[in-house]
Protein backbone atom coordinates (compact mmCIF):
# COMPACT_ATOMS: atom_id res chain seq x y z
CA UNK A 1 0.00 0.00 0.00
CA UNK A 2 1.33 3.42 -0.92
CA UNK A 3 2.43 5.70 1.96
CA UNK A 4 -0.06 8.28 3.18
CA UNK A 5 1.13 11.85 2.88
CA UNK A 6 -1.14 13.38 5.50
CA UNK A 7 -1.31 10.73 8.20
CA UNK A 8 1.67 11.85 10.24
CA UNK A 9 2.01 11.89 14.01
CA UNK A 10 1.87 15.69 13.99
CA UNK A 11 -1.39 15.81 12.06
CA UNK A 12 -4.21 15.68 14.59
CA UNK A 13 -7.02 16.78 12.31
CA UNK A 14 -9.93 14.35 12.06
CA UNK A 15 -9.19 11.86 9.30
CA UNK A 16 -11.80 10.65 6.83
CA UNK A 17 -11.13 7.70 4.53
CA UNK A 18 -12.95 7.88 1.20
CA UNK A 19 -13.20 4.74 -0.94
CA UNK A 20 -13.79 5.34 -4.67
CA UNK A 21 -15.04 2.67 -7.02
CA UNK A 22 -13.17 2.27 -10.34
CA UNK A 23 -14.05 4.64 -13.16
CA UNK A 24 -13.78 8.37 -13.84
CA UNK A 25 -17.45 8.90 -13.04
CA UNK A 26 -16.81 7.75 -9.48
CA UNK A 27 -13.28 9.03 -8.87
CA UNK A 28 -13.69 12.61 -10.14
CA UNK A 29 -16.57 13.66 -7.85
CA UNK A 30 -15.11 11.85 -4.85
CA UNK A 31 -11.77 13.59 -5.43
CA UNK A 32 -13.61 16.92 -5.44
CA UNK A 33 -15.37 15.94 -2.20
CA UNK A 34 -11.97 15.18 -0.66
CA UNK A 35 -10.59 18.51 -1.89
CA UNK A 36 -13.49 20.44 -0.40
CA UNK A 37 -13.20 18.68 2.96
CA UNK A 38 -9.52 19.60 3.13
CA UNK A 39 -9.84 23.16 1.85
CA UNK A 40 -12.95 24.31 3.70
CA UNK A 41 -13.86 21.99 6.55
CA UNK A 42 -10.72 21.22 8.57
CA UNK A 43 -10.70 17.51 7.73
CA UNK A 44 -7.73 15.41 6.63
CA UNK A 45 -9.02 13.17 3.82
CA UNK A 46 -7.39 10.03 2.50
CA UNK A 47 -8.73 9.04 -0.90
CA UNK A 48 -8.36 5.31 -1.53
CA UNK A 49 -8.47 3.79 -5.01
CA UNK A 50 -8.23 0.18 -6.13
CA UNK A 51 -5.19 -1.18 -7.93
CA UNK A 52 -5.49 -2.50 -11.46
CA UNK A 53 -9.20 -1.92 -12.07
CA UNK A 54 -9.38 1.33 -14.03
CA UNK A 55 -7.41 3.41 -16.47
CA UNK A 56 -4.13 4.30 -14.76
CA UNK A 57 -3.53 7.46 -16.76
CA UNK A 58 -6.98 8.85 -15.93
CA UNK A 59 -6.61 8.00 -12.25
CA UNK A 60 -3.15 9.56 -12.15
CA UNK A 61 -4.40 12.77 -13.78
CA UNK A 62 -7.22 13.12 -11.25
CA UNK A 63 -5.08 12.30 -8.22
CA UNK A 64 -2.18 14.52 -9.28
CA UNK A 65 -4.55 17.50 -9.42
CA UNK A 66 -5.30 17.21 -5.70
CA UNK A 67 -3.55 19.44 -3.15
CA UNK A 68 -1.00 18.00 -0.74
CA UNK A 69 -3.62 18.23 2.02
CA UNK A 70 -5.41 15.24 0.43
CA UNK A 71 -3.59 11.97 0.97
CA UNK A 72 -4.02 9.11 -1.47
CA UNK A 73 -3.67 5.36 -1.10
CA UNK A 74 -3.89 2.55 -3.63
CA UNK A 75 -5.33 -0.61 -2.10
CA UNK A 76 -3.52 -3.74 -3.32
CA UNK A 77 -5.65 -6.24 -5.22
CA UNK A 78 -7.08 -9.27 -3.41
CA UNK A 79 -7.38 -12.68 -5.04
CA UNK A 80 -8.45 -12.70 -8.67
CA UNK A 81 -11.49 -10.51 -9.23
CA UNK A 82 -11.67 -11.07 -12.98
CA UNK A 83 -15.25 -11.48 -14.11
CA UNK A 84 -16.73 -10.39 -10.78
CA UNK A 85 -19.54 -7.87 -10.68
CA UNK A 86 -18.47 -4.52 -9.26
CA UNK A 87 -20.39 -5.03 -6.02
CA UNK A 88 -18.44 -8.25 -5.41
CA UNK A 89 -15.14 -6.61 -6.37
CA UNK A 90 -15.70 -3.91 -3.75
CA UNK A 91 -16.58 -6.48 -1.09
CA UNK A 92 -13.24 -8.25 -1.64
CA UNK A 93 -11.34 -5.01 -0.98
CA UNK A 94 -12.81 -4.55 2.52
CA UNK A 95 -9.86 -6.25 4.34
CA UNK A 96 -7.41 -3.86 2.64
CA UNK A 97 -9.61 -0.92 3.58
CA UNK A 98 -9.72 -2.14 7.18
CA UNK A 99 -5.92 -2.24 7.30
CA UNK A 100 -5.78 1.33 5.97
CA UNK A 101 -8.24 2.63 8.58
CA UNK A 102 -6.53 0.81 11.43
CA UNK A 103 -3.18 2.21 10.30
CA UNK A 104 -4.48 5.78 10.51
CA UNK A 105 -5.47 5.18 14.12
CA UNK A 106 -7.60 7.05 16.61
CA UNK A 107 -8.01 10.21 14.57
CA UNK A 108 -10.17 8.34 12.02
CA UNK A 109 -13.48 10.17 12.13
CA UNK A 110 -15.44 8.44 9.37
CA UNK A 111 -15.45 6.09 6.41
CA UNK A 112 -17.10 7.29 3.20
CA UNK A 113 -17.73 4.73 0.47
CA UNK A 114 -19.57 5.22 -2.78
CA UNK A 115 -22.70 3.24 -3.56
CA UNK A 116 -20.81 0.24 -4.98
CA UNK A 117 -18.76 0.00 -1.79
CA UNK A 118 -21.35 -0.44 0.95
CA UNK A 119 -19.74 -3.70 2.15
CA UNK A 120 -17.34 -1.24 3.83
CA UNK A 121 -20.18 -0.34 6.21
CA UNK A 122 -19.40 -3.62 7.98
CA UNK A 123 -16.35 -1.83 9.39
CA UNK A 124 -18.51 0.81 11.05
CA UNK A 125 -19.61 -1.37 13.95
CA UNK A 126 -16.30 -3.23 14.15
CA UNK A 127 -14.09 -0.14 14.31
CA UNK A 128 -16.52 2.22 15.99
CA UNK A 129 -16.40 4.95 13.32
CA UNK A 130 -19.31 6.52 11.45
CA UNK A 131 -20.04 5.28 7.94
CA UNK A 132 -21.43 7.38 5.11
CA UNK A 133 -22.36 6.53 1.52
CA UNK A 134 -21.45 8.92 -1.29
CA UNK A 135 -23.65 9.06 -4.38
CA UNK A 136 -21.85 10.59 -7.39
CA UNK A 137 -25.19 10.68 -9.19
CA UNK A 138 -28.69 12.00 -8.51
CA UNK A 139 -30.68 11.77 -5.31
CA UNK A 140 -33.36 9.94 -7.32
CA UNK A 141 -30.94 7.03 -7.73
CA UNK A 142 -31.25 6.41 -3.98
CA UNK A 143 -35.02 6.32 -4.43
CA UNK A 144 -34.70 3.55 -7.03
CA UNK A 145 -32.63 1.43 -4.65
CA UNK A 146 -35.13 2.07 -1.84
CA UNK A 147 -37.94 0.98 -4.16
CA UNK A 148 -36.20 -2.35 -4.75
CA UNK A 149 -35.82 -2.90 -1.00
CA UNK A 150 -39.43 -1.94 -0.22
CA UNK A 151 -40.67 -4.25 -2.97
CA UNK A 152 -38.96 -7.17 -1.19
CA UNK A 153 -39.94 -6.36 2.40
CA UNK A 154 -42.09 -9.52 2.63
CA UNK A 155 -40.27 -11.61 0.03
CA UNK A 156 -38.88 -15.05 0.80
CA UNK A 157 -35.13 -15.63 0.67
CA UNK A 158 -34.01 -15.90 -2.94
CA UNK A 159 -37.25 -14.43 -4.30
CA UNK A 160 -36.83 -11.44 -6.62
CA UNK A 161 -39.54 -9.20 -8.01
CA UNK A 162 -39.56 -6.77 -10.91
CA UNK A 163 -40.12 -3.09 -10.25
CA UNK A 164 -43.49 -1.74 -11.45
CA UNK A 165 -43.86 -0.11 -14.85
CA UNK A 166 -44.05 2.85 -14.58
CA UNK A 167 -41.94 3.34 -11.47
CA UNK A 168 -43.15 6.29 -9.40
CA UNK A 169 -40.45 8.04 -7.34
CA UNK A 170 -40.88 11.01 -5.00
CA UNK A 171 -40.19 14.28 -6.77
CA UNK A 172 -39.43 12.66 -10.13
CA UNK A 173 -41.53 12.06 -13.22
CA UNK A 174 -42.65 8.40 -13.52
CA UNK A 175 -40.00 6.20 -15.11
CA UNK A 176 -40.90 3.83 -17.93
CA UNK A 177 -39.32 0.40 -17.75
CA UNK A 178 -36.51 1.27 -20.18
CA UNK A 179 -35.72 4.44 -18.18
CA UNK A 180 -34.96 2.51 -14.97
CA UNK A 181 -31.16 2.23 -14.47
CA UNK A 182 -29.32 -0.81 -15.81
CA UNK A 183 -29.24 -3.66 -13.32
CA UNK A 184 -32.64 -2.68 -11.90
CA UNK A 185 -34.85 -3.52 -14.89
CA UNK A 186 -34.88 -7.31 -14.70
CA UNK A 187 -35.01 -9.25 -11.45
CA UNK A 188 -33.18 -12.12 -13.20
CA UNK A 189 -30.18 -9.86 -13.86
CA UNK A 190 -27.25 -11.00 -11.64
CA UNK A 191 -26.79 -7.38 -10.54
CA UNK A 192 -30.31 -7.28 -9.13
CA UNK A 193 -29.55 -9.47 -6.11
CA UNK A 194 -26.55 -7.28 -5.31
CA UNK A 195 -28.67 -4.13 -5.63
CA UNK A 196 -31.13 -5.55 -3.10
CA UNK A 197 -28.31 -6.53 -0.74
CA UNK A 198 -26.74 -3.08 -1.07
CA UNK A 199 -30.01 -1.35 -0.36
CA UNK A 200 -30.65 -3.39 2.77
CA UNK A 201 -27.34 -2.12 4.14
CA UNK A 202 -28.41 1.52 3.75
CA UNK A 203 -30.17 1.52 7.11
CA UNK A 204 -26.78 0.95 8.75
CA UNK A 205 -25.31 4.13 7.27
CA UNK A 206 -25.02 7.28 9.39
CA UNK A 207 -25.88 9.38 6.38
CA UNK A 208 -25.64 9.91 2.65
CA UNK A 209 -23.68 12.55 0.72
CA UNK A 210 -25.10 13.27 -2.74
CA UNK A 211 -23.51 15.07 -5.66
CA UNK A 212 -26.57 17.21 -6.36
CA UNK A 213 -28.29 20.33 -5.07
CA UNK A 214 -31.92 21.09 -4.18
CA UNK A 215 -32.83 23.09 -7.29
CA UNK A 216 -31.97 20.11 -9.53
CA UNK A 217 -34.39 17.75 -7.78
CA UNK A 218 -36.51 19.83 -5.36
CA UNK A 219 -39.28 17.30 -4.79
CA UNK A 220 -36.91 14.40 -4.14
CA UNK A 221 -34.78 16.53 -1.80
CA UNK A 222 -37.85 17.51 0.22
CA UNK A 223 -39.04 13.89 0.45
CA UNK A 224 -35.71 12.74 1.88
CA UNK A 225 -35.67 15.66 4.32
CA UNK A 226 -39.05 14.57 5.69
CA UNK A 227 -37.97 10.92 5.90
CA UNK A 228 -34.88 11.89 7.92
CA UNK A 229 -36.98 13.99 10.31
CA UNK A 230 -39.39 11.07 10.79
CA UNK A 231 -36.59 8.55 11.31
CA UNK A 232 -37.63 6.60 8.20
CA UNK A 233 -34.22 6.90 6.53
CA UNK A 234 -30.75 8.20 7.45
CA UNK A 235 -30.14 11.89 6.68
CA UNK A 236 -29.29 12.76 3.08
CA UNK A 237 -26.99 15.74 2.55
CA UNK A 238 -26.95 17.43 -0.86
CA UNK A 239 -23.35 18.64 -1.09
CA UNK A 240 -22.87 19.19 -4.83
CA UNK A 241 -22.33 20.07 -7.51
CA UNK A 242 -18.76 18.78 -7.66
CA UNK A 243 -17.13 19.89 -10.89
CA UNK A 244 -13.47 19.19 -11.53
CA UNK A 245 -11.29 22.29 -11.79
CA UNK A 246 -9.77 23.43 -15.05
CA UNK A 247 -6.49 21.58 -15.54
CA UNK A 248 -3.33 22.50 -17.36
CA UNK A 249 -3.68 22.18 -21.09
CA UNK A 250 -1.80 19.74 -23.24
CA UNK A 251 -1.17 20.71 -26.90
CA UNK A 252 -4.38 19.02 -28.11
CA UNK A 253 -6.44 20.93 -25.54
CA UNK A 254 -4.81 24.22 -26.52
CA UNK A 255 -5.71 23.66 -30.17
CA UNK A 256 -9.30 22.95 -29.24
CA UNK A 257 -9.62 26.10 -27.13
CA UNK A 258 -7.87 28.23 -29.73
CA UNK A 259 -10.42 27.05 -32.29
CA UNK A 260 -13.24 28.01 -29.91
CA UNK A 261 -11.69 31.44 -29.45
CA UNK A 262 -12.20 32.08 -33.17
CA UNK A 263 -15.92 31.25 -33.11
CA UNK A 264 -18.73 33.76 -32.48
CA UNK A 265 -20.32 33.75 -29.04
CA UNK A 266 -23.11 31.19 -28.69
CA UNK A 267 -22.45 29.55 -32.05
CA UNK A 268 -21.00 26.11 -31.16
CA UNK A 269 -22.76 22.81 -30.41
CA UNK A 270 -20.47 20.54 -28.38
CA UNK A 271 -20.96 16.77 -28.79
CA UNK A 272 -19.53 14.18 -26.40
CA UNK A 273 -20.72 10.81 -25.15
CA UNK A 274 -18.42 10.55 -22.13
CA UNK A 275 -15.60 8.32 -21.00
CA UNK A 276 -17.66 5.13 -21.33
CA UNK A 277 -19.28 5.78 -24.68
CA UNK A 278 -17.71 3.59 -27.36
CA UNK A 279 -18.26 3.12 -31.07
CA UNK A 280 -19.29 -0.45 -31.81
CA UNK A 281 -16.07 -1.65 -33.50
CA UNK A 282 -14.11 -0.50 -30.42
CA UNK A 283 -16.22 -2.61 -28.11
CA UNK A 284 -16.10 -5.54 -30.58
CA UNK A 285 -12.31 -5.51 -30.68
CA UNK A 286 -12.11 -4.83 -34.43
CA UNK A 287 -8.73 -3.16 -34.14
CA UNK A 288 -9.76 0.39 -35.02
CA UNK A 289 -7.67 2.99 -33.25
CA UNK A 290 -8.53 6.33 -34.87
CA UNK A 291 -12.04 7.61 -34.12
CA UNK A 292 -11.80 9.81 -37.22
CA UNK A 293 -12.19 6.58 -39.25
CA UNK A 294 -15.85 6.48 -38.24
CA UNK A 295 -16.72 9.87 -39.68
CA UNK A 296 -18.28 9.96 -43.16
CA UNK A 297 -15.79 10.27 -45.99
CA UNK A 298 -14.88 13.89 -46.54
CA UNK A 299 -16.59 15.06 -43.33
CA UNK A 300 -13.52 16.77 -41.87
CA UNK A 301 -12.84 18.61 -45.12
CA UNK A 302 -16.48 19.70 -45.58
CA UNK A 303 -16.70 21.06 -42.04
CA UNK A 304 -13.28 22.70 -42.00
CA UNK A 305 -13.56 26.13 -40.41
CA UNK A 306 -17.13 25.44 -39.23
CA UNK A 307 -16.47 22.38 -37.11
CA UNK A 308 -13.72 20.61 -35.20
CA UNK A 309 -13.38 16.90 -34.46
CA UNK A 310 -11.14 16.11 -31.49
CA UNK A 311 -9.59 12.65 -31.68
CA UNK A 312 -8.35 12.63 -28.07
CA UNK A 313 -9.71 13.88 -24.74
CA UNK A 314 -11.30 17.32 -24.90
CA UNK A 315 -11.06 19.73 -21.95
CA UNK A 316 -14.78 19.45 -21.35
CA UNK A 317 -15.10 21.82 -18.38
CA UNK A 318 -13.32 24.57 -20.32
CA UNK A 319 -15.27 23.85 -23.51
CA UNK A 320 -18.60 24.14 -21.69
CA UNK A 321 -17.50 27.34 -19.93
CA UNK A 322 -16.37 28.95 -23.20
CA UNK A 323 -18.56 31.83 -24.47
CA UNK A 324 -18.76 30.22 -27.93
CA UNK A 325 -20.48 27.08 -26.61
CA UNK A 326 -24.27 27.28 -26.83
CA UNK A 327 -25.50 23.68 -26.47
CA UNK A 328 -24.26 20.24 -25.43
CA UNK A 329 -25.31 16.97 -27.09
CA UNK A 330 -24.69 14.66 -24.16
CA UNK A 331 -25.09 11.09 -22.96
CA UNK A 332 -26.30 12.59 -19.66
CA UNK A 333 -23.74 11.05 -17.36
CA UNK A 334 -24.04 12.90 -14.07
CA UNK A 335 -20.55 14.44 -14.17
CA UNK A 336 -21.22 15.85 -17.64
CA UNK A 337 -24.67 16.98 -16.52
CA UNK A 338 -23.33 18.99 -13.59
CA UNK A 339 -20.50 20.44 -15.68
CA UNK A 340 -23.05 21.64 -18.22
CA UNK A 341 -25.42 22.99 -15.57
CA UNK A 342 -22.57 24.81 -13.83
CA UNK A 343 -21.76 26.58 -17.11
CA UNK A 344 -25.39 27.37 -17.93
CA UNK A 345 -25.31 25.32 -21.15
CA UNK A 346 -28.60 23.63 -22.17
CA UNK A 347 -28.44 20.02 -23.31
CA UNK A 348 -29.72 17.72 -26.00
CA UNK A 349 -30.13 14.40 -24.22
CA UNK A 350 -28.95 11.20 -25.90
CA UNK A 351 -28.59 8.64 -23.07
CA UNK A 352 -26.70 5.39 -23.58
CA UNK A 353 -26.54 3.14 -20.51
CA UNK A 354 -26.33 2.89 -16.68
CA UNK A 355 -28.60 5.52 -15.08
CA UNK A 356 -28.42 7.93 -18.02
CA UNK A 357 -32.02 7.45 -19.20
CA UNK A 358 -33.26 8.27 -15.71
CA UNK A 359 -30.98 11.31 -15.70
CA UNK A 360 -32.59 12.36 -18.97
CA UNK A 361 -36.02 12.27 -17.34
CA UNK A 362 -34.70 14.47 -14.52
CA UNK A 363 -33.11 16.90 -16.98
CA UNK A 364 -36.09 17.16 -19.33
CA UNK A 365 -39.10 16.81 -17.02
CA UNK A 366 -37.88 17.93 -13.58
CA UNK A 367 -35.00 20.38 -14.02
CA UNK A 368 -36.10 21.50 -17.49
CA UNK A 369 -32.59 22.06 -18.89
CA UNK A 370 -32.61 19.59 -21.79
CA UNK A 371 -34.48 18.56 -24.91
CA UNK A 372 -34.62 14.93 -26.01
CA UNK A 373 -34.78 13.81 -29.66
CA UNK A 374 -37.37 11.12 -30.25
CA UNK A 375 -36.00 7.61 -30.83
CA UNK A 376 -37.93 5.43 -33.27
CA UNK A 377 -38.36 1.72 -32.63
CA UNK A 378 -38.68 1.75 -28.83
CA UNK A 379 -35.88 0.92 -26.43
CA UNK A 380 -32.61 0.87 -28.34
CA UNK A 381 -34.28 2.52 -31.31
CA UNK A 382 -32.60 4.82 -33.77
CA UNK A 383 -32.48 8.58 -33.27
CA UNK A 384 -32.74 9.98 -36.78
CA UNK A 385 -30.65 12.88 -38.00
CA UNK A 386 -33.91 14.75 -38.62
CA UNK A 387 -34.78 14.54 -34.91
CA UNK A 388 -31.27 15.60 -33.88
CA UNK A 389 -31.35 18.53 -36.27
CA UNK A 390 -34.75 19.64 -34.96
CA UNK A 391 -33.50 19.62 -31.35
CA UNK A 392 -30.33 21.52 -32.27
CA UNK A 393 -32.33 24.12 -34.21
CA UNK A 394 -34.73 24.53 -31.28
CA UNK A 395 -31.84 25.45 -28.96
CA UNK A 396 -29.73 27.46 -31.40
CA UNK A 397 -32.61 29.42 -32.96
CA UNK A 398 -34.92 29.07 -30.00
CA UNK A 399 -38.61 28.62 -30.22
CA UNK A 400 -40.83 28.43 -27.17
CA UNK A 401 -39.37 25.16 -25.85
CA UNK A 402 -35.79 26.13 -26.61
CA UNK A 403 -36.16 29.51 -24.96
CA UNK A 404 -37.58 27.92 -21.81
CA UNK A 405 -34.71 25.41 -21.64
CA UNK A 406 -32.06 28.10 -22.14
CA UNK A 407 -33.67 30.31 -19.47
CA UNK A 408 -33.83 27.41 -17.04
CA UNK A 409 -30.17 26.55 -17.71
CA UNK A 410 -29.18 30.08 -16.69
CA UNK A 411 -31.29 29.84 -13.53
CA UNK A 412 -29.69 26.54 -12.52
CA UNK A 413 -26.23 27.90 -13.29
CA UNK A 414 -26.81 30.68 -10.74
CA UNK A 415 -28.08 28.17 -8.19
CA UNK A 416 -25.17 25.77 -8.83
CA UNK A 417 -22.60 28.55 -8.43
CA UNK A 418 -24.19 29.63 -5.15
CA UNK A 419 -24.14 26.08 -3.83
CA UNK A 420 -20.58 25.39 -4.93
CA UNK A 421 -18.79 28.62 -4.08
CA UNK A 422 -20.84 30.81 -1.75
CA UNK A 423 -19.58 30.67 1.85
CA UNK A 424 -23.20 30.55 2.97
CA UNK A 425 -24.43 28.19 0.22
CA UNK A 426 -26.71 25.32 1.22
CA UNK A 427 -24.33 22.61 -0.02
CA UNK A 428 -21.37 24.08 1.83
CA UNK A 429 -23.42 24.37 5.01
CA UNK A 430 -24.62 20.76 4.62
CA UNK A 431 -21.06 19.49 4.31
CA UNK A 432 -20.01 21.63 7.27
CA UNK A 433 -22.76 20.00 9.33
CA UNK A 434 -21.41 16.54 8.50
CA UNK A 435 -17.78 17.57 9.08
CA UNK A 436 -18.80 19.05 12.44
CA UNK A 437 -20.22 15.69 13.50
CA UNK A 438 -16.96 13.99 12.54
CA UNK A 439 -14.87 16.50 14.47
CA UNK A 440 -17.03 16.16 17.56
CA UNK A 441 -16.84 12.38 17.45
CA UNK A 442 -13.02 12.47 17.45
CA UNK A 443 -12.95 14.98 20.35
CA UNK A 444 -15.29 12.83 22.43
CA UNK A 445 -13.08 9.79 21.93
CA UNK A 446 -10.00 11.55 23.27
Secondary structure, DSSP 4 states (H G I P E B T S, - for coil): -PPPTT--TT--SPEEEEEPPSSHHHHHHHHHHHHHHHHHS--EEEEEEETTSS-HHHHHHHHHTS-TTSEEEEEPP-S--TT--HHHHHHHTHHHHHHHHHHH-TTEEEEEEETT-GGGGHHHHHHT-EEEEEESS-HHHHHHHHHHHHHTTTPPTT---PPPSSBP-TTSPPBPGGGSPTTSS-TTSHHHHHHHHHHHHGGG-SEEEES--TTTSHHHHHHHHHHHHTTSS--EEE-----PPPPPPPHHHHHHHHHHHTSPTT-EEEEE-TTT---HHHHTT-----GGGGSPTTHHHHTBTTB---SS---HHHHHHSTTEEEEEE---HHHHHHHHHTT-EEEE---STTHHHHHHIIIIIS--EEEPPEESSTT-EE-HHHHHHHHHHHHTT-HHHHHHHHHHHHHHHHHHHHHH-TT-HHHHHHHHHHHHHHHHHHHH-
